[in-house]
Amino acid sequence: MTIHSTQRSDDCIVFRDAAVTRGGRLIWQHGDFAIPQGSVTAIVGTNGTGKTTMMMAELGLVPLSHGSVTVLGKPAGAMNRQIGYVPQSYAADIDANLTAEQSVLLGLTGTRFGIRPVTKTQRQEAAQAMRFVGLEGKERYRLSEMSGGMRQRVAIAQALVCRPRLLMLDEPLANLDLASQHALVHVLARLNREYGMTIQMVAHDLNMLLPILTGAVYLLDGHPHYSAMNEVLDSDLLTHLYGTRVQVVTTPQGDMFVTPSPDQTGDAPVDTHTAAEVVAFHHHGAEAGAGRED
Ligand SMILES: Nc1ncnc2c1ncn2[C@@H]1O[C@H](COP(=O)(O)OP(=O)(O)OP(=O)(O)O)[C@@H](O)[C@H]1O
């Protein structure tokens, strides 16, 4: 007897033969996978393959043309109050005159034009979220006075303030310097480890995230696939995925990273970091306890 695949209680995001069409064009189809609760996954794929569209579909903001997407046990969109979302263009879209605290409070009040006064409890929750991302004492800074890395932390604190079970981030490492990337990965590692938060992010650069990733959704040939990390870290798969020859290198410490093949270094780089930077990061990440082993 055939038993149709059912959702397990420890699944967070479940795609069943899902497809999306935008502007009359099929973006991807046959999405059929389940991402477990407590996982840290990257959505990877070349430009325009539909990574942001996938998050939009999970939030119920883009309709499916086929199949279903279930998030936290309910149809996409129904559980959005338990999802923290950090969009790619957060810094560009938000009013730069807002203070960091006002921005974070938006995660609770929804709109800065709302007439509801902010309660003491809400301020305390905002303070706690800001402390978690290392913005203590910066409450009154205006976004216009903050660096890109600090604004990114404000965006994450805003997403965290409603205590989500699932945190979704669209290219959180883009435009951050190495130290800011490292700090952000550390925050994500703590959220996952200390609160069991499921995390999903769109990412072009896998290397900084490798210490915390448990799996990846990769958009390839018009289909989204999900695999555990050890299966994703395959040179042939990644070469196909990135459209340029890459190799997976293992350091003497056992850390892995993805790099262009030596004979392809003239191609568009897969990663903007040098191998030395990545190795140093991984070493440091392991010392900081950001790895998955513990
Ligand atoms: N509102 C829209 N209406 C119609 N088509 C759209 C819309 N938004 C995006 N698209 C198209 O959907 C496709 C996937 O876009 P999406 O932004 O999801 O890709 P992506 O993988 O996130 O890209 P990138 O890596 O460049 O951020 C693209 O071809 C894009 O042109």
The ligand as an ORCA input file, in Angstrom:
! r2SCAN-3c Opt
* xyz 0 1
  N       6.824     41.197     -8.827
  C       7.279     40.424     -9.809
  N       6.546     40.222    -10.936
  C       7.000     39.437    -11.924
  N       8.183     38.805    -11.906
  C       8.946     38.974    -10.815
  C       8.554     39.783     -9.712
  N       9.520     39.752     -8.788
  C      10.491     38.949     -9.267
  N      10.142     38.493    -10.493
  C      10.949     37.592    -11.319
  O      11.030     36.352    -10.635
  C      12.329     35.775    -10.852
  C      12.922     35.385     -9.531
  O      13.176     36.583     -8.780
  P      13.801     36.512     -7.322
  O      13.986     37.914     -6.854
  O      12.995     35.602     -6.502
  O      15.197     35.821     -7.626
  P      16.478     35.697     -6.709
  O      16.997     34.316     -6.922
  O      16.153     36.097     -5.327
  O      17.433     36.754     -7.402
  P      18.729     37.562     -6.858
  O      19.801     36.562     -6.582
  O      19.066     38.437     -8.023
  O      18.279     38.336     -5.644
  C      13.141     36.790    -11.629
  O      13.180     36.401    -12.973
  C      12.378     38.072    -11.469
  O      12.503     38.864    -12.626
*
